[in-house]
């Protein structure tokens, strides 16, 4: 497989290397496995930890509008914001492949506009591939981007940038004709050159049909077990986001509660004078301690 070897952390000191996950690696998972583990990240510290935890792909999603900025949807997110977070996340990665979302209206106008903005993500955001939402209608845009040597990840099913047209964050493909359309969309994206496709918010049996219909990996979110990989928002599976909790989110930790409790302990110790103690102070002398 292709890819550069990148020194990392403790491994660097011992002369060993961690190998970067590449687009050909991801494509190869369709036939060879194991399933692709993809998560979102939006800053250096989180990226560093998720990379160390073994994530294969890190997505800087326009979901940052909701989980970082507190917006009701992803639509207001700008390409400048995606690039800003991309640069931060890239500094924390040694192994995981980095993909960036193309935000609303950064690719819809024309294939040329899509290519221009995909190029910005690669140059200004330090991404290794880009992701865009939509089916057959964006296939020409995908083909134009891919022709310039920029890898593209597709996204079908529940497309958050189309939340108003869909009438909310609703499961897609429940009717036979809608399911058939999703399969056609996935095939169109594959034919246009996508190296993988995210399937969001569709019944598990429909996701299985899509996965079977294409020769590139599918990565599910709320799409059941039959995809070639899975993706979750980091704040969701870590239990940090206090907003809506979709049915498909499994919490692997409750860090939100831990953060609240740690903050309460810190606030209490500051107010009582217990922190900082001598252990956490420099040049301790016999001075009276100020207490509240």
C-alpha positions as CSV (number, residue, x, y, z in Angstrom):
1,X,0.0,0.0,0.0
2,X,1.1,3.6,-0.6
3,X,1.8,6.2,2.1
4,X,4.5,8.0,3.9
5,X,5.8,7.0,7.3
6,X,5.5,9.6,10.0
7,X,7.4,9.7,13.2
8,X,5.3,10.0,16.3
9,X,5.7,10.5,20.0
10,X,7.4,7.8,22.0
11,X,7.8,5.7,18.8
12,X,10.0,8.4,17.4
13,X,12.6,8.1,20.2
14,X,12.9,4.3,19.6
15,X,13.4,4.8,15.9
16,X,10.0,3.2,14.9
17,X,7.4,4.8,12.8
18,X,3.6,5.0,12.5
19,X,2.3,4.6,9.0
20,X,-0.3,7.2,7.7
21,X,-3.7,5.9,6.6
22,X,-4.2,6.8,2.9
23,X,-7.0,6.8,0.4
24,X,-5.8,3.5,-1.2
25,X,-5.7,2.0,2.3
26,X,-9.3,3.0,2.9
27,X,-10.5,1.7,-0.5
28,X,-8.8,-1.6,0.3
29,X,-10.9,-2.1,3.4
30,X,-13.9,-2.9,1.2
31,X,-12.5,-6.2,0.3
32,X,-9.9,-6.8,3.0
33,X,-11.3,-5.2,6.2
34,X,-11.2,-4.5,9.0
35,X,-14.2,-2.1,9.2
36,X,-13.2,1.6,9.0
37,X,-13.4,3.5,12.3
38,X,-14.1,7.2,11.6
39,X,-14.7,10.0,14.1
40,X,-15.0,13.8,14.1
41,X,-12.5,16.2,15.7
42,X,-12.3,19.9,15.7
43,X,-9.1,20.8,17.6
44,X,-5.5,19.8,18.2
45,X,-6.0,18.2,21.6
46,X,-8.9,16.0,20.7
47,X,-7.3,15.0,17.4
48,X,-4.1,13.9,19.3
49,X,-6.2,11.7,21.6
50,X,-8.4,10.2,19.0
51,X,-5.4,9.4,16.8
52,X,-3.7,7.7,19.7
53,X,-6.9,5.7,20.3
54,X,-6.6,4.2,16.8
55,X,-9.1,6.1,14.7
56,X,-8.6,5.4,11.0
57,X,-10.2,8.5,9.7
58,X,-10.7,11.9,11.3
59,X,-13.4,14.2,9.9
60,X,-13.6,17.9,10.5
61,X,-17.3,18.0,9.9
62,X,-19.5,21.0,9.4
63,X,-21.2,19.5,12.5
64,X,-18.9,21.9,14.2
65,X,-21.6,24.4,13.7
66,X,-23.8,22.5,16.1
67,X,-21.4,21.0,18.6
68,X,-18.8,23.7,18.7
69,X,-20.6,26.9,17.8
70,X,-24.0,26.0,19.3
71,X,-26.0,26.6,16.0
72,X,-29.3,24.8,15.3
73,X,-27.9,23.3,12.1
74,X,-24.7,23.1,9.9
75,X,-25.8,25.6,7.2
76,X,-24.0,28.8,8.5
77,X,-20.6,27.1,8.7
78,X,-18.1,28.7,6.3
79,X,-15.1,27.3,4.4
80,X,-12.8,29.6,6.4
81,X,-14.0,27.9,9.6
82,X,-13.5,24.4,8.2
83,X,-10.0,25.4,7.2
84,X,-9.2,26.9,10.6
85,X,-10.3,23.7,12.4
86,X,-8.6,21.6,9.8
87,X,-5.2,23.2,10.4
88,X,-5.6,22.6,14.2
89,X,-6.6,19.0,13.8
90,X,-3.9,18.2,11.3
91,X,-1.2,19.2,13.8
92,X,-2.5,16.5,16.2
93,X,-2.5,13.6,13.7
94,X,0.2,11.1,12.9
95,X,-1.7,8.0,11.6
96,X,-5.3,8.9,10.8
97,X,-6.4,10.1,7.4
98,X,-7.9,13.7,7.5
99,X,-11.0,14.6,5.6
100,X,-12.8,17.9,5.6
101,X,-16.4,18.7,4.9
102,X,-17.3,21.1,2.1
103,X,-19.8,23.4,3.7
104,X,-23.1,24.6,2.4
105,X,-22.8,26.6,-0.9
106,X,-19.0,25.8,-1.3
107,X,-19.7,23.3,-4.1
108,X,-23.3,23.5,-5.3
109,X,-23.0,26.4,-7.8
110,X,-20.8,24.7,-10.4
111,X,-18.1,22.0,-10.8
112,X,-15.5,24.8,-11.2
113,X,-16.6,26.5,-8.0
114,X,-16.5,23.1,-6.3
115,X,-13.0,22.5,-7.5
116,X,-11.9,25.9,-6.4
117,X,-13.2,25.4,-2.9
118,X,-11.9,21.8,-2.6
119,X,-8.5,23.2,-3.5
120,X,-8.8,25.7,-0.7
121,X,-9.5,23.0,1.8
122,X,-6.4,21.1,0.7
123,X,-4.2,24.1,0.7
124,X,-5.5,26.2,3.6
125,X,-7.0,23.4,5.8
126,X,-4.3,20.8,5.4
127,X,-6.8,18.1,4.5
128,X,-6.0,14.9,2.6
129,X,-9.4,14.6,1.1
130,X,-12.8,16.4,1.1
131,X,-16.4,15.3,1.7
132,X,-19.5,16.7,0.1
133,X,-23.2,15.9,0.4
134,X,-25.6,14.9,-2.3
135,X,-26.2,12.2,-5.0
136,X,-26.4,12.1,-8.8
137,X,-26.9,15.9,-8.9
138,X,-23.4,16.5,-7.6
139,X,-21.6,13.8,-9.6
140,X,-20.2,16.3,-12.1
141,X,-18.8,18.3,-9.3
142,X,-17.2,15.2,-7.8
143,X,-15.7,14.3,-11.2
144,X,-14.2,17.8,-11.6
145,X,-12.6,17.7,-8.2
146,X,-11.3,14.2,-8.6
147,X,-9.8,15.1,-12.1
148,X,-7.6,17.6,-10.3
149,X,-6.2,14.9,-8.0
150,X,-8.2,15.7,-4.9
151,X,-9.8,12.6,-3.3
152,X,-13.6,12.9,-2.6
153,X,-15.7,11.1,0.0
154,X,-19.4,11.2,-0.8
155,X,-22.4,11.5,1.5
156,X,-26.0,10.2,0.8
157,X,-29.1,9.7,2.9
158,X,-29.8,12.2,5.5
159,X,-27.8,15.3,4.3
160,X,-27.7,17.9,7.1
161,X,-27.2,20.7,4.6
162,X,-30.6,19.9,3.2
163,X,-32.3,19.8,6.6
164,X,-35.0,22.4,5.5
165,X,-35.8,20.6,2.3
166,X,-36.1,17.3,4.2
167,X,-38.3,18.8,6.9
168,X,-35.8,18.2,9.7
169,X,-33.3,15.5,10.6
170,X,-35.4,12.6,9.4
171,X,-34.6,9.0,8.3
172,X,-34.3,8.8,4.6
173,X,-35.0,5.9,2.1
174,X,-37.9,4.3,4.0
175,X,-40.0,3.9,0.9
176,X,-39.0,1.6,-2.0
177,X,-38.6,4.4,-4.5
178,X,-36.6,6.5,-2.1
179,X,-34.3,3.5,-1.4
180,X,-33.8,2.9,-5.1
181,X,-32.9,6.5,-5.6
182,X,-30.2,6.3,-2.9
183,X,-28.7,3.3,-4.6
184,X,-28.6,5.2,-7.9
185,X,-27.0,8.2,-6.1
186,X,-24.3,6.0,-4.5
187,X,-23.5,4.4,-7.9
188,X,-23.3,7.9,-9.5
189,X,-20.9,9.0,-6.9
190,X,-18.8,5.9,-7.4
191,X,-18.8,6.4,-11.1
192,X,-17.7,10.1,-10.6
193,X,-14.7,8.9,-8.7
194,X,-15.5,8.9,-4.9
195,X,-13.2,6.7,-2.9
196,X,-15.9,6.1,-0.2
197,X,-19.4,7.2,0.7
198,X,-21.0,8.1,4.1
199,X,-24.5,6.8,4.5
200,X,-26.4,8.7,7.1
201,X,-29.8,8.1,8.6
202,X,-31.2,5.3,6.5
203,X,-32.8,1.9,7.5
204,X,-30.1,-0.8,8.0
205,X,-31.5,-3.0,5.2
206,X,-31.3,-0.1,2.7
207,X,-27.7,0.7,3.8
208,X,-26.9,-3.0,3.2
209,X,-28.3,-2.7,-0.3
210,X,-26.2,0.4,-1.0
211,X,-23.1,-1.2,0.4
212,X,-23.6,-4.3,-1.8
213,X,-24.3,-2.1,-4.9
214,X,-21.0,-0.2,-4.9
215,X,-17.3,-1.4,-5.0
216,X,-16.1,1.4,-2.7
217,X,-16.4,1.4,1.1
218,X,-19.5,2.8,2.8
219,X,-19.3,4.4,6.2
220,X,-22.5,4.5,8.2
221,X,-23.9,6.8,10.8
222,X,-27.3,5.7,11.8
223,X,-27.3,3.2,9.0
224,X,-26.8,-0.1,10.8
225,X,-24.1,-2.7,10.9
226,X,-23.8,-3.7,7.3
227,X,-21.6,-0.7,6.1
228,X,-17.9,-1.1,5.7
229,X,-17.2,1.3,8.5
230,X,-18.8,3.7,11.0
231,X,-18.5,7.3,12.0
232,X,-19.6,9.2,15.1
233,X,-19.2,12.8,16.3
234,X,-16.6,12.8,19.1
235,X,-18.6,14.8,21.5
236,X,-21.5,12.3,21.1
237,X,-19.7,9.1,21.8
238,X,-17.7,10.7,24.6
239,X,-20.9,11.9,26.3
240,X,-19.9,15.6,26.1
241,X,-22.7,17.1,24.0
242,X,-25.7,18.1,26.1
243,X,-28.0,18.7,23.1
244,X,-30.1,16.2,21.2
245,X,-29.0,12.5,21.4
246,X,-29.8,10.6,18.2
247,X,-30.9,7.0,18.6
248,X,-27.8,5.7,16.7
249,X,-25.4,7.3,19.2
250,X,-23.7,4.9,21.7
251,X,-21.9,6.7,24.5
252,X,-18.6,5.0,25.3
253,X,-17.9,7.5,28.2
254,X,-19.7,10.2,30.1
255,X,-17.0,12.8,30.0
256,X,-19.5,15.6,30.2
257,X,-20.5,14.5,33.7
258,X,-16.9,14.0,34.6
259,X,-16.0,17.6,33.4
260,X,-18.9,19.1,35.4
261,X,-17.9,17.2,38.6
262,X,-14.2,18.1,38.1
263,X,-15.1,21.8,37.6
264,X,-17.3,21.8,40.8
265,X,-14.4,20.3,42.8
266,X,-12.0,22.9,41.4
267,X,-14.4,25.8,42.1
268,X,-14.9,24.5,45.7
269,X,-11.2,24.2,46.4
270,X,-10.5,27.7,45.0
271,X,-13.3,29.2,47.2
272,X,-12.1,27.4,50.3
273,X,-8.4,28.0,49.7
274,X,-7.6,24.4,49.4
275,X,-6.1,25.1,45.9
276,X,-3.4,25.8,45.3
277,X,-1.7,23.9,48.1
278,X,2.1,24.0,48.7
279,X,2.4,21.1,46.2
280,X,1.1,23.3,43.4
281,X,3.1,26.5,44.4
282,X,6.6,27.8,43.8
283,X,9.0,29.2,46.4
284,X,6.9,28.4,49.4
285,X,7.6,30.7,52.4
286,X,5.9,31.2,55.7
287,X,3.1,33.4,54.5
288,X,-0.5,33.7,55.7
289,X,-3.0,32.0,53.5
290,X,-5.9,34.0,52.2
291,X,-9.2,32.3,52.6
292,X,-12.7,33.3,51.6
